[in-house]
């Protein structure tokens, strides 16, 4: 599995740019990373327990913390910081970003919820 060679946070555009050692390059919106956090708060504690994340359209990353040589912990400005993004997980969601995002938008539509925060 490829490993990152560079992580660049673009705060103004709310995008995390990731380059992997296989030459691949991804621009991952902070909202996408927050919605697909690998934490139990988001993924649940078992199959079918994923919690739909709503109101995350303007979320940003405050800080990126290395976790050993295999992952990072992303500290979001909505106080979420329990997800540990292993290199494998980060690569998987990056390579499937388009399909995952379309599934997320469809789920929001089905549930009548929104990406917009409650305050705006």
C-alpha distances in whole Angstrom, upper triangle without the diagonal:
4,7,10,13,16,17,20,22,25,28,30,28,26,23,20,18,15,13,10,9,9,12,12,14,15,19,19,22,23,24,21,19,22,23,20,19,18,21,23,26,24,22,25,25,25,24,26,27,25,28,28,28,31,32,29,30,31,29,27,25,27,25,21,21,18,17,17,14,11,13,16,19,21,24,26,30,31,30,27,25,23,20,17,14,11,8,6,10,11,8,9,13,13,12,15,17,20,20,20,22,25,25,25,28,30,30,31,34,34,35,37,35,34,32,35,35,39,40,40
4,7,9,12,14,17,20,22,25,28,26,24,20,17,15,11,10,6,6,6,9,9,11,13,16,17,20,21,23,20,18,22,23,20,19,18,22,25,27,25,23,27,27,27,26,28,29,26,28,29,28,31,32,28,29,29,27,25,23,25,23,19,19,17,17,16,13,11,12,15,18,19,23,25,28,30,29,26,24,23,20,17,14,11,7,7,11,10,7,10,13,12,11,15,16,19,20,20,22,25,25,25,28,30,30,32,34,35,36,37,35,34,31,34,34,38,39,39
4,7,9,11,15,17,20,23,26,24,22,19,15,14,10,8,5,6,8,10,10,11,13,15,16,19,20,22,20,17,20,22,19,18,17,20,23,25,24,23,26,27,27,27,29,29,26,28,28,27,30,31,27,28,28,25,23,21,22,20,16,16,13,14,13,10,8,9,12,15,17,20,22,26,27,27,24,22,21,18,15,12,9,6,8,10,9,8,11,13,12,13,16,17,21,22,21,23,26,26,26,29,31,31,32,34,36,36,38,35,33,30,33,33,37,38,38
4,6,7,11,14,17,19,22,21,19,16,12,10,7,5,4,6,9,10,9,9,10,13,13,17,17,20,18,16,19,21,18,18,18,20,24,25,24,23,27,28,28,28,30,29,27,28,28,26,29,29,25,25,25,23,20,18,20,17,14,14,12,13,13,10,9,9,11,14,15,18,20,23,25,25,23,20,20,17,15,12,10,7,10,12,9,9,12,13,12,13,16,17,20,22,21,22,25,26,25,28,30,30,31,34,35,35,37,34,32,29,31,31,35,36,35
4,7,10,14,16,19,22,21,20,17,13,11,8,6,5,6,9,9,10,10,12,14,15,18,19,22,21,18,22,24,22,21,21,24,27,28,27,27,30,31,32,32,33,33,30,31,31,29,31,31,28,27,27,25,22,19,21,18,15,15,13,15,15,12,12,12,13,16,17,20,22,25,27,27,25,22,23,20,18,15,14,11,13,15,13,12,16,17,15,16,19,19,22,25,24,25,28,29,28,30,33,33,34,36,38,38,39,37,34,31,33,33,37,37,37
4,6,10,13,16,18,18,17,13,10,8,6,5,7,9,12,11,11,9,11,12,13,16,16,20,19,17,20,22,20,20,20,23,27,27,26,26,30,31,32,32,33,33,29,30,30,27,29,29,25,25,24,22,19,16,18,15,12,14,12,15,16,13,13,13,12,15,15,18,19,22,25,24,23,21,22,19,17,15,14,12,15,16,13,13,16,17,14,16,19,18,21,24,23,23,27,28,27,29,32,32,32,35,37,37,38,35,32,29,30,30,34,34,34
4,7,10,13,15,15,13,10,7,6,5,7,9,12,14,13,12,10,10,10,11,13,13,16,16,13,16,19,18,17,18,20,24,24,23,24,27,29,30,30,31,30,27,27,27,24,26,25,21,21,20,18,15,12,14,12,9,11,11,14,15,14,13,12,10,12,12,14,16,18,21,21,19,17,19,17,15,12,13,11,15,15,11,12,16,15,13,16,18,17,20,23,21,21,25,26,24,26,29,29,29,32,34,34,34,31,29,25,27,27,30,31,30
4,6,9,12,12,11,8,6,5,7,9,12,15,17,15,14,11,11,9,10,12,12,16,16,14,16,19,19,18,20,22,26,26,24,25,29,31,32,32,33,32,28,28,27,24,25,24,21,20,18,17,13,11,13,11,10,13,13,17,18,17,17,15,13,14,13,14,15,17,20,20,20,18,20,18,17,15,16,15,18,18,14,15,18,17,15,18,20,18,20,23,22,21,25,26,25,26,29,30,29,32,34,34,34,31,28,24,25,25,29,29,28
4,6,9,9,7,6,5,6,9,12,15,18,20,19,17,14,12,10,10,10,9,13,14,12,14,17,17,17,19,20,24,24,22,24,27,29,31,31,31,30,27,26,25,22,22,21,17,17,15,13,10,8,9,9,9,12,14,17,19,19,18,16,13,13,11,12,12,13,17,17,17,16,19,17,17,15,17,16,19,18,15,16,19,17,15,18,20,18,20,23,21,20,23,25,23,24,28,28,27,29,32,31,31,28,25,21,22,22,25,25,25
4,6,6,6,5,6,8,11,14,17,21,22,20,18,15,13,10,10,9,10,13,14,14,15,18,19,19,21,23,26,25,24,26,29,32,33,33,33,32,28,27,25,22,22,21,17,16,13,13,10,9,11,12,12,16,18,21,23,23,22,19,16,17,14,14,13,14,17,19,19,18,21,20,20,18,20,19,22,21,17,19,21,19,17,20,21,18,20,23,22,20,23,25,23,24,27,28,26,29,32,31,31,27,24,20,21,21,24,24,23
4,6,5,7,8,11,14,17,21,24,26,24,22,18,16,12,12,10,9,12,14,14,14,17,19,18,21,22,26,24,23,25,28,31,33,33,33,31,27,26,24,21,21,18,15,14,11,10,7,7,8,10,12,16,18,21,24,24,24,20,17,17,13,13,11,11,14,16,17,17,20,19,20,19,22,21,24,22,19,21,23,20,19,22,23,20,22,25,23,21,24,26,23,23,27,27,25,28,31,30,29,26,23,19,18,18,22,21,20
4,6,8,11,13,16,19,23,26,28,25,23,19,17,13,13,11,11,13,16,16,16,19,21,21,24,25,28,27,25,28,31,34,35,35,35,33,29,28,25,22,21,19,16,14,11,11,9,10,12,14,16,19,22,25,28,28,27,24,21,20,17,16,14,13,16,18,19,20,23,22,23,22,25,24,27,25,21,23,25,22,20,24,24,21,22,25,24,21,24,26,24,23,27,27,25,28,31,30,29,26,22,19,18,18,21,20,19
4,6,9,11,14,18,21,24,25,23,21,17,14,10,10,8,9,11,13,14,15,17,19,19,23,24,27,26,24,26,29,32,34,33,32,31,27,26,24,20,20,17,14,12,10,11,9,11,13,15,16,20,22,25,28,27,26,23,20,20,16,17,14,14,17,19,19,20,23,22,23,21,23,23,25,23,19,21,22,20,17,20,21,17,18,22,20,18,21,23,21,20,24,25,23,25,28,28,27,24,20,17,16,17,21,20,18
4,7,10,13,17,20,23,24,23,20,16,13,10,9,6,5,8,10,10,11,14,15,16,19,20,23,22,20,22,26,29,30,30,29,28,24,23,21,17,17,15,12,10,8,8,6,7,10,12,13,17,19,22,25,25,23,20,17,16,13,13,11,11,13,16,16,16,19,18,19,17,20,20,22,20,17,19,20,17,16,19,19,16,17,20,18,16,19,21,18,19,22,23,21,23,26,26,25,22,18,15,15,15,19,19,18
4,6,10,13,16,20,21,19,16,13,10,6,5,4,5,9,9,9,11,14,14,15,18,20,23,22,20,22,25,28,29,29,29,27,24,23,21,18,18,17,14,12,11,10,8,9,12,13,13,16,18,20,23,22,21,18,15,16,12,14,12,14,16,18,17,17,19,17,18,16,18,17,19,17,14,15,17,14,12,16,16,13,15,18,17,15,18,20,18,19,22,23,22,24,27,27,26,23,20,16,17,18,22,22,21
4,6,10,13,16,18,16,14,11,8,6,5,6,7,10,10,9,11,14,14,14,16,18,22,21,20,21,24,27,28,28,28,27,23,23,22,19,20,19,15,15,14,12,10,9,11,11,10,13,15,17,20,19,17,14,12,13,10,12,12,14,16,18,16,16,18,15,15,13,15,14,16,15,11,13,15,13,11,14,16,13,16,18,17,16,19,21,19,20,24,24,23,26,28,28,28,25,22,19,20,21,24,25,24
4,7,10,14,15,13,11,7,6,4,6,9,10,13,12,11,15,17,16,16,18,21,24,24,22,23,27,29,30,30,30,29,26,26,24,22,23,23,19,18,17,16,13,12,15,14,12,15,16,18,20,18,17,15,14,15,13,16,16,18,20,21,20,19,21,18,17,14,16,14,16,15,11,12,15,13,10,13,15,13,16,19,18,17,20,22,21,22,25,26,26,28,30,31,31,28,25,22,23,24,28,28,27
4,7,10,12,10,8,6,5,6,8,11,12,15,14,12,15,17,16,16,17,20,24,24,22,23,26,28,29,28,29,29,25,26,25,23,25,24,21,20,20,18,16,14,17,15,13,15,14,16,18,16,14,13,12,14,13,17,17,20,22,22,21,19,20,17,16,12,13,10,13,13,9,9,12,12,9,11,14,13,16,18,18,18,21,22,22,23,26,27,27,29,31,32,32,30,27,24,25,26,30,31,30
4,7,8,7,6,4,7,9,11,14,16,19,17,16,19,21,19,19,20,23,26,27,25,25,29,30,31,30,31,31,28,29,28,26,28,28,24,24,24,22,20,18,20,18,15,17,16,18,18,16,15,14,14,17,17,20,21,24,26,26,24,22,23,20,18,15,14,11,13,14,11,10,13,14,11,12,15,15,17,20,20,20,23,25,24,26,29,29,30,32,34,35,35,33,31,27,29,30,34,34,33
4,5,6,5,6,9,12,13,17,18,21,18,17,20,22,19,19,19,23,26,27,25,25,28,30,30,29,31,31,28,29,29,27,29,30,26,26,26,24,22,20,22,20,17,18,16,17,17,14,13,13,14,17,18,21,23,26,28,28,25,23,23,20,18,14,13,9,11,13,10,8,12,13,11,11,15,15,18,20,20,21,24,25,25,27,29,30,31,33,35,35,37,34,32,29,31,32,36,37,36
4,5,7,9,12,15,17,21,22,25,22,20,24,25,23,23,22,25,29,30,29,28,31,32,32,32,33,33,31,32,32,31,33,34,30,30,30,28,26,23,25,23,20,20,18,19,18,14,14,15,17,20,21,24,26,29,31,31,28,26,26,23,20,17,15,11,13,15,13,11,14,16,14,14,18,19,21,23,23,24,27,28,28,31,33,33,34,37,38,39,40,38,36,33,35,36,40,41,40
4,6,9,12,16,17,21,23,25,22,21,25,26,23,23,23,26,29,31,29,28,31,32,32,31,33,33,31,32,32,31,33,34,31,30,31,29,27,25,28,26,22,23,21,21,21,17,16,17,19,22,23,27,28,31,33,33,30,28,28,25,22,18,16,13,13,15,14,11,13,16,13,12,16,18,20,21,22,23,26,27,28,30,32,32,34,36,37,38,40,38,36,33,35,37,40,41,40
4,7,10,14,16,20,22,24,22,21,25,26,23,24,24,28,31,32,30,29,33,34,34,33,34,35,32,33,32,31,33,33,30,29,29,28,26,24,27,25,22,23,21,23,23,19,18,19,20,23,23,26,27,30,32,32,30,28,29,25,23,20,18,14,15,17,15,12,15,16,13,13,16,17,19,21,22,23,25,27,27,29,31,32,33,35,37,38,39,37,35,32,34,36,39,40,39
4,7,10,13,16,19,21,18,18,21,22,20,21,21,25,28,29,27,26,30,31,31,30,31,31,28,30,29,28,29,30,27,26,26,25,23,22,25,23,21,22,21,22,22,19,18,17,18,21,21,24,25,28,29,30,28,26,27,23,21,17,17,13,13,15,12,9,12,13,10,9,13,13,15,18,18,19,21,23,24,25,27,29,30,31,33,34,35,33,31,28,31,32,36,37,36
4,7,10,13,16,18,16,15,19,20,19,20,21,24,27,28,25,25,29,31,31,30,31,31,28,28,27,26,27,27,24,23,23,22,20,19,22,21,18,20,20,21,22,19,18,17,17,20,19,22,22,25,27,27,25,24,25,22,20,17,17,13,14,15,12,10,13,13,9,10,13,12,14,17,17,18,20,22,22,24,26,27,28,30,32,33,33,31,29,26,28,29,33,34,32
4,6,10,12,14,12,12,16,17,15,17,18,21,25,25,22,23,26,29,29,28,28,28,25,25,24,22,23,24,20,19,20,19,17,16,19,19,17,19,19,21,22,20,18,16,16,18,17,19,19,22,23,25,22,22,23,19,18,15,16,13,14,14,10,9,11,10,6,8,11,9,11,14,14,14,17,19,19,20,23,24,24,26,28,29,30,28,25,22,24,26,29,30,29
4,7,9,12,10,11,14,15,15,16,18,21,24,24,22,22,26,29,29,28,28,28,24,24,22,20,21,21,17,16,16,15,14,14,17,17,16,19,19,21,23,21,20,17,16,17,15,18,17,19,21,22,21,20,22,19,19,15,17,15,16,15,12,12,13,11,8,11,12,10,12,15,14,13,16,19,18,18,22,23,22,25,27,28,28,25,23,19,21,22,26,27,25
4,6,8,7,7,10,11,11,12,15,18,21,20,18,19,22,25,26,25,25,24,21,20,19,17,18,18,14,13,14,13,11,11,15,15,14,17,18,19,22,21,19,16,14,15,13,15,14,16,18,19,17,17,18,16,16,13,15,14,15,13,10,11,12,9,7,10,11,8,11,13,12,11,14,16,15,16,19,20,19,22,24,24,25,22,20,16,18,20,23,24,23
4,5,5,6,9,10,11,12,15,18,21,20,17,19,22,25,26,26,25,24,20,19,17,15,15,14,11,10,10,9,9,10,13,15,14,18,19,21,24,23,21,18,16,16,13,14,12,14,15,17,16,16,18,16,17,14,17,17,18,16,12,14,15,12,10,13,13,10,12,14,13,11,14,16,14,14,18,18,17,20,23,23,22,20,17,13,15,16,20,21,19
4,5,5,6,9,10,10,14,15,18,17,15,17,20,23,25,25,24,22,19,18,16,13,14,13,9,9,8,6,5,6,10,12,12,15,17,19,22,22,20,17,14,13,10,10,8,10,11,13,12,13,15,13,15,13,16,16,18,15,13,15,16,13,12,16,16,12,14,17,14,12,16,17,14,15,19,19,18,21,23,22,22,19,16,13,14,14,18,19,18
4,5,5,6,9,10,13,15,17,16,13,15,19,22,23,23,22,20,16,15,13,10,10,9,6,6,7,6,7,9,13,15,15,18,20,21,25,25,22,19,16,15,12,12,10,11,11,13,12,14,15,14,16,14,18,18,19,16,14,17,17,13,13,16,15,12,13,15,12,10,13,14,11,12,16,15,14,17,19,19,18,15,13,9,11,11,15,16,16
4,5,5,6,8,12,14,16,15,12,14,17,20,21,21,20,19,15,14,12,10,11,12,9,9,11,9,10,11,15,16,16,18,20,20,24,23,21,17,16,15,12,14,12,14,14,16,13,15,16,13,15,13,16,16,16,13,11,13,13,9,10,13,11,8,10,12,9,7,11,12,9,11,14,14,13,16,18,18,19,16,14,11,13,15,18,20,19
4,6,5,6,9,11,14,14,11,13,16,19,20,20,20,18,15,14,13,11,13,14,10,11,12,10,10,9,13,13,12,15,16,17,20,20,17,14,12,11,9,11,10,12,13,14,11,11,12,10,11,9,12,13,14,11,9,12,12,9,9,13,12,10,13,14,11,10,14,14,12,14,17,17,16,19,21,21,22,19,17,13,16,16,20,21,21
4,5,5,9,10,12,11,9,11,14,17,19,19,19,17,13,12,11,8,10,11,7,10,10,8,9,9,12,13,13,15,17,18,21,22,19,15,13,11,9,10,8,10,9,11,8,9,11,9,11,11,14,16,17,13,12,15,15,12,13,16,15,13,15,16,13,12,15,15,12,14,17,16,15,18,20,19,20,16,15,12,14,13,17,18,18
4,6,9,10,12,11,8,10,13,16,17,17,16,14,10,9,8,6,8,10,7,10,12,10,12,13,16,17,17,19,20,20,24,24,21,18,16,14,12,13,11,13,12,13,11,12,13,11,13,13,16,17,17,14,13,16,14,11,13,16,14,12,13,14,10,9,12,12,8,11,14,12,11,15,16,15,17,14,12,10,13,13,16,18,18
4,6,9,11,11,7,8,12,14,15,15,14,13,10,10,9,8,12,14,11,13,15,13,14,14,17,17,16,18,19,18,21,21,18,15,14,13,12,14,13,16,14,15,12,13,12,9,11,10,13,14,14,10,10,12,11,8,11,13,11,10,13,12,9,9,13,11,9,12,15,13,14,17,18,17,19,17,16,13,16,17,20,22,22
4,5,8,8,6,7,11,13,15,15,15,14,10,10,11,10,13,15,12,14,16,13,13,12,15,15,14,15,16,15,18,19,16,13,12,10,9,11,10,14,13,13,9,9,8,6,8,8,11,13,13,10,10,13,12,10,12,15,14,13,16,16,12,13,16,15,13,16,18,16,17,20,21,20,22,19,18,15,18,18,20,22,23
4,7,8,7,6,9,11,12,13,14,13,10,11,13,12,16,18,16,18,19,16,17,15,18,17,15,15,15,14,17,17,14,11,11,10,11,13,13,17,16,15,11,10,8,5,6,7,9,12,11,8,9,13,12,10,13,16,15,14,18,17,14,15,18,17,15,18,20,18,19,23,23,22,24,21,21,19,21,21,24,26,27
4,5,5,6,8,9,12,13,14,12,10,10,13,12,16,18,16,19,20,16,17,15,17,17,15,15,16,14,17,19,16,13,12,10,11,12,13,16,14,13,9,8,6,4,7,9,11,15,15,12,13,16,15,14,17,19,18,18,21,20,17,18,21,19,17,20,22,19,20,23,23,22,24,21,21,19,21,21,23,25,26
4,5,5,5,6,9,11,12,9,8,9,12,12,16,19,17,21,22,19,20,19,20,20,19,18,19,17,20,22,19,16,16,14,14,15,16,18,16,15,11,11,8,8,10,12,14,18,17,14,16,19,18,16,20,22,20,20,23,22,18,19,22,20,18,21,22,19,20,23,23,21,24,21,22,20,23,22,23,26,27
4,6,6,8,11,13,13,10,8,7,10,10,13,15,14,18,19,16,18,17,19,19,19,19,20,19,22,24,21,18,17,14,14,14,14,16,13,12,9,10,8,8,12,14,17,20,20,16,17,21,20,18,20,23,21,20,23,22,18,19,21,19,16,19,21,18,18,22,21,19,21,18,19,18,20,18,20,22,24
4,6,9,11,12,11,9,6,5,7,7,11,14,13,16,18,15,17,17,19,19,19,19,21,19,23,24,21,18,17,14,14,14,14,16,14,13,10,11,10,9,12,13,16,18,18,14,15,18,17,14,17,20,18,17,19,18,14,15,18,15,13,16,17,14,15,18,18,17,19,16,16,15,18,17,19,21,23
4,7,8,8,9,6,4,6,9,10,14,17,16,19,21,18,20,19,22,21,20,21,21,20,22,23,20,17,17,16,16,17,17,19,17,17,13,14,11,10,12,13,15,17,16,13,15,17,15,13,17,19,17,17,19,17,14,15,18,15,13,17,18,15,16,19,19,18,20,18,19,18,21,20,22,25,26
4,6,8,8,5,5,6,10,12,15,18,18,21,23,21,22,22,24,24,23,23,23,21,24,25,22,20,20,18,18,19,19,21,19,18,15,15,12,12,14,16,17,20,19,16,18,21,19,17,21,22,20,20,22,21,17,19,21,18,16,19,20,16,18,21,20,18,21,19,20,20,23,22,23,26,27
4,7,9,6,8,10,14,16,19,22,22,25,27,24,25,24,26,26,24,24,24,22,24,25,22,20,21,19,20,21,21,24,21,20,17,17,14,13,15,17,18,21,20,17,20,22,20,19,23,24,22,23,25,23,20,22,24,21,19,23,23,20,21,24,23,21,25,23,24,24,26,25,27,30,31
4,6,6,8,11,14,17,20,24,23,26,28,26,27,27,29,28,27,26,26,24,26,27,23,22,22,21,22,24,24,26,24,23,20,20,17,16,17,18,19,22,20,17,20,22,19,19,23,23,21,22,24,22,19,21,23,19,19,22,22,19,21,24,22,21,25,23,25,25,27,27,28,32,33
4,6,8,11,14,17,20,24,23,26,28,26,28,27,30,30,28,28,28,25,27,28,24,23,24,23,23,25,25,28,25,25,22,22,19,17,19,19,20,22,19,17,20,21,18,18,21,22,19,21,22,19,17,19,20,17,17,20,20,17,19,22,20,19,23,22,24,24,27,27,29,32,33
4,6,9,11,14,17,21,21,24,27,25,27,27,30,30,29,29,29,27,30,30,27,25,25,24,24,25,25,27,24,25,21,22,20,18,20,20,21,24,21,18,21,22,19,18,22,22,19,20,21,18,16,18,18,15,15,18,17,14,16,19,16,16,19,19,21,21,24,25,26,29,30
4,6,9,12,16,19,19,22,25,23,25,25,27,28,27,27,28,26,28,29,26,24,24,22,22,23,22,24,22,21,18,19,17,16,18,19,21,23,22,18,21,23,20,18,22,23,21,21,22,20,17,18,19,16,15,18,18,14,16,19,17,16,19,18,20,20,23,23,24,27,28
4,6,9,13,16,16,19,21,19,21,22,24,25,24,24,25,24,26,27,24,21,21,19,19,20,19,21,19,19,16,17,15,14,16,16,19,21,19,16,18,20,17,15,19,20,18,17,19,17,13,15,16,13,12,15,15,12,13,16,15,14,17,16,17,17,20,20,21,24,25
4,6,9,13,13,16,19,17,19,20,23,23,23,24,26,24,28,29,25,23,22,19,18,19,17,19,16,17,14,16,14,14,17,17,20,23,22,18,19,22,19,17,20,22,19,18,20,18,15,15,16,14,11,14,15,11,12,15,14,12,15,13,14,14,17,16,17,21,22
4,6,10,11,13,16,15,18,19,22,23,23,25,26,26,29,30,27,24,22,20,19,19,17,18,15,17,14,17,16,15,18,18,21,23,22,19,19,21,19,16,19,21,18,17,17,16,13,12,14,11,8,11,11,8,8,12,11,9,12,9,10,11,13,14,15,19,19
4,7,7,10,13,11,14,16,19,20,21,22,24,24,28,28,26,22,21,18,16,16,13,15,12,14,12,14,14,14,17,17,20,22,22,18,18,21,19,16,18,21,18,16,17,17,13,12,14,13,9,11,13,10,9,13,13,11,13,9,9,8,11,11,13,16,16
4,6,8,11,11,14,17,19,21,22,24,27,27,31,31,29,25,23,21,18,18,14,15,12,15,13,17,17,17,20,20,24,25,25,22,21,23,22,19,20,23,20,18,18,18,15,13,15,14,10,10,13,10,8,11,13,10,10,7,6,5,7,7,9,12,13
4,6,8,9,12,15,18,20,22,24,27,28,31,32,30,26,24,21,18,17,13,13,10,14,13,17,18,18,21,21,25,26,27,23,22,25,24,20,21,24,22,19,20,20,17,15,16,16,12,12,15,13,10,13,15,13,12,8,6,4,4,4,6,9,9
4,6,5,9,12,14,17,18,21,23,24,28,29,26,23,20,18,15,14,10,10,9,12,11,14,16,15,18,18,22,23,24,20,19,22,21,17,18,21,20,16,17,18,15,13,15,16,12,12,15,14,12,15,17,15,15,11,9,6,6,6,10,11,11
4,6,9,12,15,18,19,22,25,26,30,30,28,24,22,20,16,16,12,12,11,15,14,17,19,18,21,20,23,24,25,22,20,22,22,18,18,21,19,16,16,18,16,13,15,16,12,12,15,15,12,15,18,17,16,12,9,5,5,7,10,11,10
4,6,10,13,16,18,21,24,25,29,29,28,24,21,19,15,14,11,9,10,13,14,16,19,18,21,20,24,25,26,23,21,23,23,20,20,23,22,18,19,21,19,16,18,19,16,15,19,19,16,18,21,20,19,15,12,9,8,7,11,11,10
4,7,10,12,14,17,20,22,26,26,25,21,18,15,12,11,7,6,7,10,10,12,15,15,17,17,21,22,23,20,18,21,21,18,18,22,21,17,19,21,18,16,19,19,16,16,20,19,17,20,22,21,20,17,14,10,10,9,12,13,13
4,6,9,11,15,18,20,23,24,22,19,15,14,10,9,6,6,8,10,10,12,15,14,16,16,19,20,22,20,17,20,21,18,17,21,21,18,20,22,19,17,21,21,18,19,23,22,20,23,26,24,24,20,17,14,13,13,16,16,16
4,6,7,11,14,16,20,20,19,16,12,10,7,6,4,6,9,10,10,10,13,12,14,13,17,18,20,18,15,18,20,17,17,21,21,18,21,23,20,19,22,23,20,21,25,24,22,26,28,26,26,23,20,17,17,16,19,19,19
4,7,10,14,16,20,21,20,17,13,11,8,6,5,6,9,9,10,10,13,14,15,15,18,20,22,20,18,21,23,21,20,24,25,22,25,27,24,22,26,27,24,25,28,27,26,29,31,29,29,26,23,20,19,18,21,20,21
4,6,10,13,16,17,17,14,10,8,6,5,7,9,12,11,11,9,13,13,13,13,16,17,20,19,16,20,22,20,19,23,24,22,25,27,24,23,27,27,25,26,30,29,27,31,33,31,32,28,26,22,22,21,24,24,24
4,7,10,13,14,13,10,6,6,5,6,9,12,14,13,12,10,12,11,10,10,13,14,17,16,13,16,19,18,17,21,22,20,24,25,23,22,26,27,24,26,29,28,28,31,33,32,32,29,27,23,24,23,26,26,27
4,6,10,11,12,9,5,5,6,8,11,14,16,14,13,10,11,11,9,10,12,13,17,16,14,17,20,19,19,22,24,22,26,27,25,25,29,29,26,29,32,30,30,33,35,34,35,31,29,26,27,26,28,29,30
4,6,7,8,6,4,6,9,11,15,18,20,18,16,12,13,12,9,10,10,11,15,15,13,16,19,19,18,21,23,23,26,28,25,26,29,29,27,30,33,32,32,35,36,35,37,33,32,28,30,29,32,32,33
4,6,6,5,5,7,10,12,16,19,21,18,16,12,12,11,8,9,8,10,13,14,13,16,18,18,19,22,23,23,27,28,25,26,30,29,27,30,33,31,32,35,36,35,37,33,32,29,31,30,32,33,34
4,6,7,8,10,14,16,20,23,24,22,20,16,15,14,11,11,10,11,14,15,15,17,19,20,21,23,25,25,29,30,27,29,32,32,30,33,36,34,35,38,39,38,40,37,36,33,34,33,36,37,38
4,6,9,12,15,18,21,24,26,24,22,18,18,16,12,11,9,9,12,14,14,15,18,19,19,21,23,24,27,28,26,28,31,31,30,33,35,34,35,38,39,39,40,37,36,33,35,34,37,38,39
4,7,11,14,17,20,23,25,23,20,17,16,13,10,9,6,6,8,10,11,12,14,16,16,18,20,21,24,25,23,25,28,28,27,30,32,31,32,35,36,35,37,35,33,30,33,32,35,37,37
4,7,10,13,16,20,21,19,16,13,13,10,6,5,4,5,8,9,9,11,13,14,14,17,19,19,22,23,21,22,26,25,24,27,29,28,29,32,33,32,34,31,30,27,29,28,32,33,33
4,6,10,12,16,17,16,14,10,11,9,6,5,7,8,11,11,9,12,15,14,15,18,19,18,22,23,21,21,25,25,23,26,29,27,28,31,32,31,33,30,28,25,26,26,29,30,30
4,6,10,13,14,12,10,7,7,6,5,6,9,11,14,12,11,15,16,15,16,19,20,19,23,24,21,21,25,24,22,25,28,26,26,29,31,29,31,27,26,23,24,23,26,27,28
4,6,10,11,10,8,6,8,7,7,8,11,13,15,13,11,15,17,15,15,19,19,18,21,22,19,19,23,23,20,23,26,24,24,27,29,27,28,25,23,20,21,20,23,23,24
4,7,8,7,6,4,8,9,10,11,15,16,19,17,15,19,20,18,18,22,22,20,23,25,22,21,25,24,22,23,27,25,24,27,29,27,28,24,22,19,20,18,21,21,22
4,5,6,5,6,10,10,12,13,17,18,20,18,16,19,20,18,18,22,22,19,22,23,20,19,22,22,19,21,24,23,21,24,26,25,25,21,19,16,16,14,17,18,19
4,5,7,9,13,14,16,17,20,22,24,21,20,23,24,21,21,25,25,22,24,26,22,21,24,24,21,22,25,24,22,25,27,25,25,21,19,16,15,13,15,15,16
4,6,9,12,13,16,17,21,23,25,22,20,24,24,21,22,26,25,22,24,25,22,20,23,23,19,20,23,22,19,23,25,22,22,18,16,14,13,11,13,13,15
4,6,9,11,14,16,20,22,24,21,20,24,24,22,23,26,26,23,26,27,23,22,25,25,21,23,26,24,22,26,27,25,25,21,20,17,17,14,16,16,19
4,6,8,11,13,17,19,21,18,17,21,21,18,20,23,23,21,23,24,20,20,23,22,19,21,24,21,20,24,25,23,24,20,19,16,17,15,17,18,20
4,6,8,11,14,17,19,16,15,19,20,18,19,23,23,21,24,25,21,21,24,24,21,23,26,24,23,27,28,26,27,23,22,19,20,18,21,22,23
4,7,10,13,16,17,15,15,19,19,17,19,23,22,21,24,24,21,21,25,23,21,23,26,23,23,27,27,25,27,24,23,21,22,20,22,24,26
4,6,9,13,14,11,11,15,15,14,16,19,19,18,21,21,18,18,22,21,18,21,24,21,22,25,26,24,26,23,22,20,22,21,23,25,26
4,6,10,11,9,10,13,14,13,15,18,18,18,22,22,19,20,23,22,20,24,26,24,24,28,29,28,29,26,25,23,25,24,27,28,29
4,6,8,6,6,9,10,10,11,14,15,15,18,19,16,18,21,20,19,22,24,23,24,27,28,27,29,26,25,22,24,24,27,29,29
4,5,5,6,8,10,11,12,14,15,16,20,20,18,20,23,22,21,24,26,25,26,30,30,30,32,29,28,25,28,28,31,32,33
4,6,5,6,9,10,10,12,14,15,19,19,18,19,23,22,22,25,27,26,28,31,31,31,33,31,29,26,29,29,32,34,34
4,6,5,6,9,10,11,12,14,17,18,16,18,21,21,21,24,26,25,27,29,30,30,32,30,29,27,29,30,33,35,35
4,5,5,6,8,10,11,12,15,15,13,15,18,18,17,21,22,21,23,26,26,27,29,26,25,23,26,26,29,31,31
4,5,5,6,9,10,10,14,15,13,14,18,18,17,20,22,22,23,26,27,27,28,26,25,22,24,25,28,30,30
4,6,5,6,9,10,13,14,13,15,18,18,18,21,23,23,24,27,28,28,30,28,27,24,27,28,31,33,32
4,5,5,6,8,12,12,10,13,16,15,16,19,20,20,22,24,25,26,28,26,25,23,26,27,30,32,32
4,6,5,6,9,9,8,10,13,13,13,15,17,17,19,21,22,23,25,23,21,19,22,23,27,29,28
4,5,5,9,10,9,11,13,14,14,17,19,19,20,23,24,25,26,24,23,20,23,24,28,29,28
4,6,8,9,10,11,14,15,16,18,19,20,22,24,25,26,28,26,25,22,25,27,30,32,31
4,6,6,6,9,10,11,12,14,16,17,18,20,21,23,24,23,22,20,23,25,28,31,29
4,6,5,6,9,10,10,12,14,15,16,18,20,21,22,21,19,17,20,22,25,27,26
4,6,5,6,9,10,11,12,14,16,17,18,20,21,20,18,16,20,22,25,27,26
4,5,5,6,9,10,11,12,14,15,16,19,20,19,18,17,21,23,26,28,27
4,5,5,6,9,10,11,12,14,15,17,18,17,16,15,18,21,23,26,25
4,5,5,6,9,10,11,12,14,15,16,15,14,12,15,18,21,23,22
4,5,5,6,9,10,11,12,14,15,15,14,13,16,19,22,24,23
4,6,5,6,9,10,10,12,14,14,14,13,17,20,22,25,24
4,5,5,6,9,10,11,12,11,11,10,14,16,18,21,20
4,5,5,6,9,10,10,10,9,9,12,15,17,20,19
4,5,5,6,9,10,10,11,12,15,18,20,23,21
4,5,5,6,8,9,10,11,14,17,18,21,21
4,6,5,6,5,6,8,11,13,14,18,17
4,5,5,6,8,10,13,15,16,20,18
4,6,8,10,13,16,18,18,22,21
4,5,9,12,14,16,16,19,19
4,7,10,12,14,14,17,16
4,7,9,10,11,14,14
4,5,8,9,12,11
4,7,9,12,10
4,6,8,7
4,5,6
4,6
4
